[in-house]
Structure formats: C-alpha cells, structure tokens
C-alpha cells in the first residue's frame, strides 16, 4: 500500500528526519518542522508511539501515556519451522497465568525466521521509561525502541515458562537478538485516537500495539474521512481524558498500575484502580468515610457503592431479600449492603451522592440554536424555563453519541447534565460543533466542581424534604410537577431542584454550592434518611427500571429506535443526524432491538448460584451459537445486575428483530455455562412499576 501510494504521487515518505516541532497558528495545526525543512499540512496525524509526548508537547498538547519495557527473548534454531515457507507457522500461545506468550518467527528463509519468541509482561515491577531517556538513533543498538536486557530481569518467569513449554529450555538462547522492546501504555490501557482537544486538525493515533494496528488505522481513517467511525470509539477517544487525568503523577502511577494488569491476574469488569485516588471528592466525603463507604472511582471522583455502617441494621432487616454471593468472582468488588440500601430507599427515603455529574451551563445569544441543533428532543423554542428534557446527541448516521439531560434555565441559558465518565467527551463535542456550525456567541461554564448533587428519593422523600423548608407547599405534586425544576430553599440554602428519578421513586436531584453540601447532608441524615450507595443508582435499580446507560447499552452502532428511546414525533427544527434518524423511523422493522431479560435458574454445574457480571454472549437456545443480526452485530449483554426488589438477575442486550419476542427464551453464556434468559421487554419497558406511578406520585 505504501509503495502504491508513493508511486501515485499521493504520498511522500521521509525515513529519518525527526519531527522537531509541530507548527500551530491560531489553535490550528499548520505543519511539522524537521532539520531538513518544514512540511506544511492542513492535517497532521501524530502516530509516533513512545515519542508521542515529546512531539505533542511542542504543540502544547499533553498525552497521558508512558513508554514501557517489554522483554522479548529469542530461542533457536527450531527445526520444526523449516520448509514451511510461512512468516508465522503456529498460533500464538498465551501463558496467561505467567503473564507471557510464545510465538514462532516463521520459516528460517523469512526475515528473523527459524526461532521461537518468548514475550513477557512484568506484573510486579514493570519498568516505565521517561521519553527523554530513550536513546537517539545513532546511540541505539539497532532501534531506539530496543533496549538492553539481562536474563535476571525475567529469570523467575522464564523458569515457570519452561514448565509449560520445555522446548524453550532445550533450544539455545539467542542473547544477541533478545532485548527489552518499548511500547506505550496509558492510564486505562487503551489507545489514544481522535482529534486533539487542544489543537484543531491535529489527529492522534497513539499507544497502538501490534494487535490493534489494523483496527486503529481503519478507525482513524473513517473518523478523518467521514467524521464518524463504524464502531463506537469511546474507549479510545482522546477526549475521554479530563485535564486532571493528564498530570504527571497521575499518568505515571496509573500507567504503572495498568502495566501490572496487562496479562495477569484476570481483570474483573468492576476492577477499581488503587493509585491516584481521592483526586475529586464531594462535600459529603468525610461523612461517607465515617460511614465506612466502599469507594470506587470514575473520572477522578470517589463514589461510595455502599456503606458499612448500614450493614448491621439493613442486612438484618432485608436478609431474606439480599442473597449471599458464594462465587468469589460474582462477589468481587460488590458489597451486599448495596442491595439492602436499595430496599430501604424503596420502603422510606434514601440519599445518593451524585456529585460526579458533569454539569455545563451553555449561555449566550447562540446557546438556544446550538442546543436545538445538537438535541433530538426539543429543548428550546417554546420550551418553558425550568423544564428539564431527557435527550440525546446523535452522530450524522443517527448513532447514539450522548445520553443526557438539558434544562432551560433562561431564554439564553441551558444546563447540560452528563454522566461523570462521559462528561468531557460531551463537552468537547458541544464545543467542536459550536465552532463548526458558526455559533460564535456561546460560552460554556463548567459547574461540575461548583455544584454538588444529592439525589433524595423514596416514598417519603417529599414529607422529609418539607421538614427542612419554610415553604413546604412549594414541593407539592401540584406545585412542583415531574420533570420540572425550580429554586427552593432548604435549611436556609438556595437549592436548584430537579424533579426527576433514575431509581424509579418519588424525589429530586438537589443541586447546591459545594460549601453548603455538608450542612444539607447532615440535616437529612438527622431526619433518618438512609445514605445509599451509587450501586442502586448505576446498576441494580437502573436495570429493574430498564434504564439505559451510555457507552454500555447506548453506542453509535445502534440507533434510538433500536434502543427503544425514539421520540413520539420528530421535531420540526433541524438537528445533527436528523436525516438518518428520519430514515430509520421509516423502516418497517429495525435490525435489532434492545431487550431486557430476566435470568432463570443460575445454578452452575458445581451447585453454586451465580450472579453474573460483565458482558457475555447471548446464544440461540437451539444452536448454542452467538446470535447475529443482519448488520453483523453480535448479541452480548450490555448491562447485568441482580435486582433485589424483583429478586431476579436482570440483563440488557440487543437481539435481531426476529429474535426480539417477549416471552421467548435465549441463553446467556457465563464462564462456559449456559443459563436461560427470558425476554421480558423489547425496547423500553420497566420491569418494576411499569406505569411509573412512583416517581410521579
């Protein structure tokens, strides 16, 4: 391909000149400076791997990645490869428990052929390398990415490898060929792909390993050419990193921890990071610590999933409704008190810390035009001030890009509330779309670390909140309808209240300055309000209510009709992705539908009742094959949790139209065993309180 491109005159390749500087003018890339001259360009793709940060910082761009040593040892010659004529003869073999792999280098007549390669990822003391310590080409043994290696660095692991693959001990060690290779690792182990958030038209394709290379190149080409990708890029999008996640200490510690988990032990889907914790905390944090909060982290925010202080009373009270998880994997990073807290909330009133929300106020003469253009739902025009609207942003093909709430605060001001993990991507998207559409009179105000958020929910939410107000009638059902907002006064503090519920109970999201947060928490706690961990909100009750989660149940590969979230009508105003959205609406049947499942008996072959977590294949009950829709999309669970209010394991996942039939049964595979899963709802439909009477009461 390179030769063809060069021959056509569309590509010029320069093998050795270093990129000494990226040229930027007015926030846009203009070219690359080299010792042999300057290359001007409207677009620049940065794919320099281990040198990424050295080059990017010449443009004022900080990349969260670090070079890492990867020991590679070669053994041979191995006669079994002779005469094969192949570059690679046998499949790569992973020695997962030893954090290593073995592969062959092909026929001896091929470059570097005739050998076995043993690669190792250090799980205990990985060796990160500062980019400034990488050798210059003239100083390196062959390539700057090849560093000297000594056998003592890997001896323990190598001795274990010989137990599984004794041939390594029988062949001679090719010391002169063996080395520590350098590769890039990021704080979350994913690649960094997409347009830079700081410099326009500077594209990134960094921290890409051999196994991701073809896919990364395809994704980047699609993105630059068409403005979208064929697969959802959220896990590699360069915009996923908040500025706080680019600091040197954060990057170094998280990269070190990620390097320890490359191969072993197996990383749990709920695995928390241990390093760089406590970076962002709510005003209630000290109270949550005192309550024995079981903390996890998202976007730097500490979130308690449950509270040890609730265990003596709530586990005793709800023991018959809260199962004990016998399988260690199912119970890992889960605290059963979370299920009891959910039940307590439904029986009375609970409060959930939601201060991880990403909150942006979009203000200015063009704010309404921007919000209307981005949003599928009508949020401007005659939308009343104080009205909150659950809506979505689409890409141009009608894929679901964002799932959020927009509240009209004034004629020219809108509040956008996003999930903490998606917030920075949503902000960058809004900012970029504002520039592309020419909405110059728009200002974005990040309120995320100014406004604390507390969810107060349960059948007793109204009567409890009223006790802290001078004007309790202002929150009556008539005075404060569902899905509206207004300012109220609680404990003498002005609180912006939004009557909405992600847990299917009566109540509000309460927003107030960080400085007032502790007083409001204490006042509610003194009234007997149960602190409830985020587990109820994010997982168990969410699934009982069949509520969707962006980057899990909602991705750009699927549209709103497939996800069961299409609006009853298409608004008259234009919006991004409208043409595709209308075409999808006109289809008689969608290719797939998001379904909610109840699992039947989940007792495994050892007699242990399982509580599945993670993303697992959905199989046809007769063929035992993974179900595939007409677009080639395979069916996997997108969310799974045990719902204590229903006493069922619940899952969501997409099924092809002909399989999406309520009452039909499919199989969910979990660690090699199959469990019946009944399709309870096709599209949106709550399993608990299906008419939504509770939150509207």
CORQUIVEN-V563477 format. One record per pair of residues at least 4 apart in sequence whose ideal C-beta (glycine too) atoms are under 6 Angstrom apart, sorted by sequence separation. I is the first residue (numbers start at 1). J is the second residue. If there is no record, write none. Layout:
<<I:J> <I:J>>
//
This chain:
<<48:52> <51:55> <52:56> <53:57> <106:110> <122:126> <129:133> <135:139> <140:144> <142:146> <151:155> <154:158> <161:165> <162:166> <186:190> <208:212> <212:216> <221:225> <222:226> <229:233> <233:237> <241:245> <250:254> <251:255> <267:271> <281:285> <284:288> <289:293> <310:314> <311:315> <314:318> <315:319> <318:322> <363:367> <366:370> <371:375> <375:379> <379:383> <383:387> <394:398> <395:399> <409:413> <418:422> <422:426> <433:437> <447:451> <457:461> <460:464> <501:505> <512:516> <525:529> <532:536> <534:538> <535:539> <536:540> <549:553> <550:554> <558:562> <574:578> <577:581> <604:608> <629:633> <655:659> <681:685> <686:690> <692:696> <5:10> <6:11> <24:29> <25:30> <33:38> <56:61> <84:89> <95:100> <108:113> <135:140> <141:146> <208:213> <241:246> <245:250> <288:293> <297:302> <325:330> <345:350> <362:367> <378:383> <418:423> <434:439> <456:461> <474:479> <475:480> <489:494> <490:495> <524:529> <536:541> <542:547> <548:553> <558:563> <560:565> <561:566> <619:624> <620:625> <643:648> <655:660> <669:674> <689:694> <5:11> <107:113> <108:114> <162:168> <196:202> <223:229> <261:267> <325:331> <395:401> <408:414> <409:415> <466:472> <501:507> <548:554> <560:566> <603:609> <604:610> <628:634> <23:30> <31:38> <32:39> <48:55> <56:63> <94:101> <105:112> <106:113> <137:144> <161:168> <162:169> <222:229> <295:302> <296:303> <394:401> <487:494> <488:495> <602:609> <619:626> <620:627> <642:649> <643:650> <667:674> <668:675> <680:687> <23:31> <31:39> <81:89> <105:113> <195:203> <196:204> <208:216> <222:230> <371:379> <372:380> <392:400> <393:401> <406:414> <407:415> <418:426> <434:442> <602:610> <626:634> <627:635> <31:40> <92:101> <93:102> <135:144> <295:304> <296:305> <371:380> <393:402> <487:496> <488:497> <499:508> <500:509> <554:563> <617:626> <618:627> <668:677> <23:33> <31:41> <46:56> <53:63> <105:115> <134:144> <219:229> <379:389> <406:416> <52:63> <92:103> <205:216> <293:304> <294:305> <392:403> <497:508> <498:509> <640:651> <665:676> <666:677> <21:33> <104:116> <105:117> <192:204> <193:205> <294:306> <368:380> <377:389> <405:417> <19:32> <20:33> <52:65> <462:475> <485:498> <497:510> <639:652> <665:678> <90:104> <103:117> <192:206> <293:307> <322:336> <377:391> <404:418> <474:488> <637:651> <638:652> <29:44> <89:104> <192:207> <205:220> <292:307> <376:391> <390:405> <391:406> <484:499> <495:510> <496:511> <638:653> <664:679> <102:118> <191:207> <257:273> <288:304> <291:307> <292:308> <375:391> <376:392> <637:653> <17:34> <50:67> <191:208> <292:309> <322:339> <388:405> <389:406> <482:499> <495:512> <618:635> <662:679> <17:35> <88:106> <101:119> <257:275> <291:309> <322:340> <635:653> <17:36> <87:106> <374:393> <388:407> <480:499> <493:512> <617:636> <635:654> <86:106> <100:120> <280:300> <635:655> <662:682> <86:107> <186:207> <254:275> <279:300> <280:301> <281:302> <387:408> <469:490> <615:636> <616:637> <85:107> <99:121> <253:275> <254:276> <318:340> <321:343> <468:490> <615:637> <660:682> <81:104> <84:107> <87:110> <184:207> <253:276> <385:408> <468:491> <493:516> <561:584> <99:123> <272:296> <402:426> <191:216> <315:340> <318:343> <383:408> <559:584> <81:107> <82:108> <183:209> <250:276> <311:337> <314:340> <193:220> <310:337> <379:406> <613:640> <629:656> <491:519> <562:590> <612:640> <149:178> <306:335> <491:520> <561:590> <149:179> <314:344> <562:592> <564:594> <149:180> <306:337> <310:341> <562:593> <563:594> <611:642> <306:338> <491:523> <627:659> <81:114> <146:179> <147:180> <305:338> <120:154> <204:238> <503:537> <24:59> <502:537> <618:653> <19:55> <22:58> <21:58> <22:59> <77:114> <120:157> <145:182> <592:629> <76:114> <78:116> <503:541> <591:629> <76:115> <591:630> <591:631> <74:115> <75:116> <294:335> <504:545> <197:239> <74:117> <193:236> <194:237> <371:414> <645:688> <194:238> <457:501> <621:665> <73:118> <190:235> <191:236> <367:412> <461:506> <621:666> <190:236> <192:238> <457:503> <461:507> <621:667> <72:119> <367:414> <458:505> <459:506> <602:649> <457:505> <618:666> <619:667> <71:120> <118:168> <363:413> <457:507> <546:596> <598:648> <599:649> <618:668> <619:669> <456:507> <362:414> <456:508> <616:668> <617:669> <303:356> <616:669> <361:415> <455:509> <597:651> <616:670> <301:356> <468:523> <244:300> <360:416> <453:509> <454:510> <596:652> <242:299> <69:127> <298:356> <359:417> <453:511> <612:670> <98:157> <68:128> <357:417> <358:418> <451:511> <452:512> <594:654> <595:655> <100:161> <66:128> <67:129> <98:160> <358:420> <452:514> <592:654> <98:161> <102:165> <270:333> <464:527> <187:251> <268:332> <356:420> <370:434> <592:656> <268:333> <358:423> <452:517> <595:660> <187:254> <360:427> <593:660> <187:255> <589:657> <95:164> <189:258> <284:353> <370:439> <604:673> <185:255> <369:439> <282:353> <370:442> <185:258> <282:355> <366:439> <602:675> <185:259> <366:441> <367:442> <365:441> <366:442> <599:675> <600:676> <54:131> <364:441> <53:131> <71:149> <364:442> <407:485> <599:677> <364:443> <363:443> <597:677> <598:678> <362:444> <598:680> <71:154> <360:444> <361:445> <595:679> <596:680> <553:638> <596:681> <360:446> <361:447> <552:638> <553:639> <552:639> <595:682> <359:447> <359:448> <593:682> <358:448> <593:683> <359:451> <75:168> <76:171> <388:483> <75:171> <357:453> <543:639> <355:452> <388:485> <75:173> <355:453> <386:484> <543:641> <354:453> <386:485> <544:643> <553:652> <74:174> <386:486> <543:643> <354:455> <540:641> <544:645> <539:641> <544:646> <74:177> <351:454> <352:455> <540:643> <74:178> <73:178> <351:456> <72:179> <543:650> <350:458> <71:180> <72:181> <349:458> <348:458> <388:498> <69:180> <70:181> <349:460> <348:460> <349:461> <70:183> <345:458> <67:182> <68:183> <349:464> <68:185> <65:184> <66:185> <301:420> <564:683> <564:684> <65:186> <299:420> <64:186> <298:420> <299:421> <64:187> <298:421> <128:256> <422:550> <50:182> <126:259> <50:184> <126:260> <49:184> <61:196> <546:681> <61:198> <123:260> <61:199> <546:684> <546:685> <59:199> <546:686> <121:262> <123:264> <545:686> <65:207> <121:263> <63:206> <544:687> <544:688> <403:550> <403:554> <52:206> <400:554> <401:556> <399:556> <43:201> <44:202> <45:203> <46:204> <47:205> <45:205> <395:556> <398:559> <99:263> <99:264> <97:264> <228:395> <96:264> <228:397> <283:452> <29:199> <282:452> <28:200> <29:201> <27:200> <28:201> <29:202> <351:524> <24:199> <64:241> <351:529> <398:577> <349:529> <350:530> <352:532> <396:577> <64:246> <242:424> <350:532> <394:576> <395:577> <398:580> <394:577> <397:580> <398:581> <62:246> <239:424> <240:425> <352:537> <504:689> <239:425> <344:530> <398:584> <64:251> <345:532> <237:425> <66:255> <239:428> <505:694> <506:695> <377:567> <504:694> <68:259> <341:532> <504:695> <506:697> <341:533> <378:571> <342:536> <501:695> <338:533> <338:535> <342:540> <342:541> <372:573> <373:575> <374:576> <482:696> <307:531> <306:533> <305:533> <304:533> <305:534> <306:535> <305:535> <197:428> <283:514> <303:534> <284:517> <283:517> <287:521> <283:518> <284:521> <291:531> <330:610> <327:608> <330:611> <326:608> <327:610> <325:611> <343:644> <342:644> <339:644> <234:551> <322:644> <232:555> <321:644> <232:556> <232:557> <269:613> <269:614>>
//
